[in-house]
Amino acid sequence: MVMGKLIIFGLIVIYIGGVWKFWNGFSRTNFTQSLPNKIGLALLWPALFVANGSYRRNFRKALKG
């Protein structure tokens, strides 16, 4: 029971960390620099990271800095 809650907490922390890092590094990506783009791409990062090679490359660019 406790282990499950720790795993969920860890996943939430990783998700929020990914959103934060992508949000702050968005200007280093090749994506169109608009607020709706930034919000959508930041919030959907786990699914896009798994499914899209171009997004993975841009996500890594956003994390550098």
C-alpha distances in whole Angstrom, upper triangle without the diagonal:
4,5,5,7,9,10,11,13,14,16,17,19,20,21,23,24,26,27,29,30,32,33,35,36,37,41,41,40,43,41,44,43,42,40,38,38,36,34,33,33,31,28,28,28,25,27,30,30,28,31,34,36,38,35,34,37,37,34,34,38,36,33,37,38
4,5,5,6,9,10,10,12,14,15,16,18,20,21,22,24,26,27,28,30,31,33,34,36,39,39,39,42,40,42,42,41,38,38,37,35,33,32,32,29,27,28,27,25,27,30,29,28,31,34,36,38,34,33,36,36,32,33,36,34,31,34,36
4,5,5,6,9,10,10,12,14,15,16,18,20,21,22,24,26,27,28,30,32,33,34,38,37,37,39,38,41,40,40,37,37,36,34,32,31,30,28,26,26,25,22,25,28,26,25,29,31,33,35,32,30,33,33,30,30,33,32,29,32,34
4,5,5,6,9,10,11,12,14,15,17,18,20,21,23,24,26,27,29,30,32,33,36,36,35,38,36,39,38,38,35,34,33,32,29,29,28,26,23,23,23,20,22,25,24,23,26,29,31,33,30,28,32,32,28,29,32,31,29,32,33
4,5,5,6,8,10,11,12,14,15,16,18,20,21,22,24,26,27,29,30,31,35,35,34,37,35,38,37,36,33,32,32,30,28,27,27,25,22,23,23,20,22,25,25,24,27,30,31,33,30,29,32,32,28,29,32,30,28,31,32
4,5,5,6,9,10,10,12,14,15,16,18,20,21,22,24,25,27,28,30,33,33,33,36,34,37,36,36,33,32,32,29,27,27,27,24,22,23,22,19,22,25,23,23,26,29,30,32,29,27,30,30,26,27,30,28,25,28,30
4,5,5,6,9,10,11,12,14,15,16,18,20,21,22,24,26,27,28,32,31,30,33,32,35,34,34,32,31,30,28,26,25,24,22,20,20,19,16,19,22,20,20,23,25,27,29,26,24,27,27,24,24,28,26,23,27,28
4,5,5,6,9,10,11,12,14,15,17,18,20,21,22,24,26,27,30,30,29,32,30,33,32,31,29,28,27,25,23,23,22,20,17,18,17,15,17,20,19,19,22,25,26,28,25,24,27,27,23,24,27,25,23,26,28
4,5,5,6,9,10,11,12,14,15,16,18,20,21,23,24,25,29,29,29,32,30,32,31,31,28,28,27,25,23,23,22,19,17,18,18,16,19,21,20,21,24,26,27,29,25,24,27,26,23,24,26,24,22,25,26
4,5,5,6,9,10,10,12,14,15,16,18,20,21,22,24,27,27,27,30,29,31,30,30,28,27,26,24,22,22,21,18,17,18,16,14,17,20,18,19,22,24,25,26,23,21,24,24,20,21,24,22,19,22,24
4,5,5,6,9,10,10,12,14,15,16,18,20,21,22,26,25,25,27,26,28,28,28,26,25,24,22,20,19,18,16,14,14,13,11,14,16,15,15,19,21,22,24,20,19,22,22,18,19,22,20,18,21,23
4,5,5,6,8,10,11,12,14,15,16,18,20,21,24,25,24,27,25,27,26,26,23,23,22,20,18,18,17,14,12,13,13,11,14,17,16,17,20,22,23,24,21,20,23,22,18,20,22,20,18,22,23
4,5,5,6,9,10,10,12,14,15,16,18,20,23,23,23,26,25,27,26,26,23,23,23,20,18,19,18,14,13,15,14,13,16,18,17,18,21,23,24,24,21,20,22,21,17,18,21,18,16,19,20
4,6,5,6,9,10,10,12,14,15,16,18,21,21,21,24,23,25,24,24,23,22,21,18,17,17,16,13,12,13,11,10,14,15,13,15,18,19,20,21,18,16,19,18,14,15,18,16,13,17,18
4,5,5,6,9,10,11,12,14,15,16,20,20,19,22,20,23,22,22,20,19,18,16,14,14,13,10,9,10,8,8,11,13,12,13,16,17,19,20,16,15,18,17,13,15,17,15,14,17,19
4,5,5,6,9,10,10,12,14,15,19,19,19,22,20,22,21,21,18,18,18,15,13,14,13,10,9,11,10,11,14,15,14,17,19,20,21,21,18,17,19,18,14,16,18,15,13,17,18
4,5,5,6,8,10,11,12,14,17,17,18,21,20,22,21,21,19,20,18,15,14,16,14,10,11,13,11,11,15,16,14,17,19,20,20,20,17,16,18,16,13,14,15,13,11,14,15
4,5,5,6,8,10,11,12,15,15,15,18,17,19,18,19,17,17,16,13,13,13,11,8,9,10,7,8,12,12,11,13,16,16,17,17,13,12,14,13,9,11,13,10,9,12,14
4,6,5,6,9,10,10,14,15,14,17,15,17,16,16,14,14,13,10,9,10,9,5,6,9,7,9,12,12,12,15,17,17,18,17,14,14,16,13,10,13,14,11,10,14,15
4,6,5,6,9,10,13,14,15,18,17,18,16,17,14,16,15,11,11,13,12,8,10,12,11,13,16,16,15,18,20,20,21,20,16,16,17,15,12,13,14,10,10,13,13
4,5,5,6,8,11,11,12,16,15,18,16,17,16,17,15,12,13,14,12,9,11,13,11,13,16,15,14,17,19,18,18,17,14,14,14,12,9,10,10,7,6,9,10
4,5,5,6,9,10,9,13,12,14,13,14,13,14,12,9,10,11,8,6,9,11,8,11,14,12,11,15,17,15,16,14,11,11,12,9,7,9,9,5,6,10,11
4,6,5,9,10,11,14,12,13,11,12,10,12,11,7,8,10,9,6,9,12,10,14,16,15,15,18,19,18,19,17,14,15,15,12,10,12,12,8,9,12,12
4,6,8,9,11,14,14,15,12,14,12,15,13,10,11,14,12,10,13,15,13,16,19,18,17,21,22,21,21,19,16,16,16,13,11,12,11,7,8,10,9
4,6,6,7,11,11,13,11,13,13,15,13,10,13,14,12,10,14,15,13,16,18,16,15,19,20,18,18,16,13,13,13,10,9,9,8,4,6,7,7
4,5,6,9,8,10,8,10,10,12,10,7,10,12,9,9,12,14,12,15,17,15,14,18,19,17,17,14,12,13,12,9,8,10,8,5,9,10,11
4,6,8,8,9,7,10,11,14,11,9,13,15,12,12,16,17,16,19,21,18,18,21,22,19,19,16,14,15,14,10,11,12,9,7,11,11,11
4,7,9,11,10,13,15,17,14,12,15,16,14,13,17,18,16,19,20,17,16,20,21,18,17,14,13,13,11,8,9,10,6,5,9,8,9
4,5,8,9,12,14,15,11,10,14,14,11,12,16,15,13,17,18,14,14,17,17,14,13,10,9,11,9,5,7,9,6,6,10,10,12
4,7,8,12,14,15,11,12,15,15,12,14,17,17,15,18,18,15,15,18,18,14,13,10,9,12,10,7,10,11,9,10,13,14,15
4,6,9,11,11,8,8,12,11,9,12,15,14,13,17,17,13,14,18,17,14,14,10,9,12,11,8,10,13,11,11,14,16,17
4,6,9,10,7,8,12,12,11,13,16,16,16,19,19,16,18,21,20,17,17,14,13,16,15,12,14,16,14,13,17,18,19
4,7,9,7,7,11,12,11,12,15,16,16,20,20,18,19,22,22,19,19,16,14,17,16,13,14,17,14,13,16,18,18
4,6,5,6,9,10,11,12,14,16,16,20,20,18,20,23,22,20,21,18,16,19,19,15,16,19,17,15,18,20,20
4,5,5,6,9,10,10,12,14,15,19,20,18,20,23,22,21,22,20,17,20,20,17,16,20,18,15,18,21,21
4,5,5,6,8,10,11,12,14,17,17,16,18,21,20,19,21,19,16,19,20,17,17,20,19,17,20,22,23
4,6,5,6,8,10,11,12,15,15,13,15,18,17,16,18,15,13,16,16,13,13,17,16,14,17,19,20
4,6,5,6,9,10,11,14,15,13,15,18,18,16,18,16,13,15,16,12,12,15,14,11,14,17,17
4,6,5,6,9,10,13,14,13,15,18,18,17,19,18,14,17,18,15,14,17,17,14,16,19,20
4,5,5,6,8,12,11,10,13,16,15,15,17,16,12,15,17,14,13,17,17,15,17,20,21
4,6,5,6,10,10,8,10,13,13,12,14,12,9,11,13,11,9,13,14,11,14,17,19
4,6,5,9,11,10,11,14,15,14,16,15,11,12,14,11,9,13,13,10,12,15,17
4,6,8,9,10,11,14,15,15,17,17,13,14,17,15,12,16,17,14,15,19,20
4,6,6,6,8,10,11,12,14,14,11,12,15,14,11,15,17,14,15,19,21
4,6,5,6,8,10,10,12,12,8,9,12,11,8,11,13,12,12,16,18
4,6,5,6,9,10,12,14,10,10,13,13,10,13,15,14,14,17,20
4,5,5,6,8,11,13,10,10,14,14,12,15,17,16,17,20,23
4,5,5,5,8,9,6,8,11,11,9,12,15,14,15,18,21
4,6,6,7,9,6,5,9,9,8,10,13,12,13,16,19
4,6,8,11,9,8,11,13,11,13,16,16,16,19,22
4,7,9,8,9,12,13,12,15,17,17,18,21,24
4,6,5,6,9,10,10,13,14,15,17,19,22
4,5,5,6,9,10,11,13,14,15,17,21
4,5,5,6,9,10,11,12,14,16,19
4,5,5,6,9,10,10,12,14,17
4,5,5,6,9,10,11,13,16
4,5,5,6,9,10,11,14
4,5,5,6,9,10,13
4,5,5,6,9,12
4,5,5,6,10
4,5,5,8
4,6,7
4,6
4
